Amino acid sequence: MRKKQSWYEDEKFWKDTSPIIFNEKILACATDEIKQLIKVIGMRKGSKVLDLCCGIGRHSIELARKGFKVVGVDLTEQYLNKARKQARAEGLNVDFVRDDMRRFCQLEYFDAAINMYTAFGYFENPADDRRVLSNVYYSLRKGGTLIIQTMSKEVLARIFQARDWYRQNGKIILEERTLRDNWSWIDCTWTVLDKNKRYEYKFGHRIYSAAELTALLKDCGFGSVKIYSDFNGCDYDQNAKRLIAVAKK
């Protein structure tokens, strides 16, 4: 019997939801985010950077514009094709690779790795998350840095709404959320109303507290882990809107 396809393996899911995920506001953030990332990591021009789950390559391309050697890894071929097209149009040399983040590993090759916008924790089996972080650890050179940007339990507990809706590009989007497994997983449903048509998309991911993610990173070999609320290095406190983990090998 053929194994059921997971939501993150579904090219149609990513194609249909791309306008929602990569809206104008999100796309406009890439330049400032990379400026802040460079300061946080302390990278020099020419450093080798892994953009894990790079999507359409907005961070990969911005890093390449600033003189970094970038490898962008994603499972979605159409996103990679879009990223390659943009890189070629700008004359940028970025290596976009189609691979599963549970498999990708280049031993001691990278000076830094980034994983942005809650692109971690897709897998039902928590051992897969550990495998991803171990692969990144072994892919980094000694002294290399991993940055993970994600939605955490602490932040979610403060802002959680079971459902809400908004308008975007002439469409009405209803988001529904359910927590399960003792606050370790969130299931999401997006219902998109486009004129007289209705589309529904389901996905979910694991959620970590700052303490849980710190412990997992250290278990995977990282020596130093710092948690911030943004890329300016602000304290991770009751006002945090995201969790930024900075892990050093």
Order of alpha helices (4+ residues) and beta strands (2+ residues): alpha-alpha-beta-alpha-beta-alpha-beta-beta-alpha-beta-alpha-beta-beta-beta-beta-alpha-beta-beta
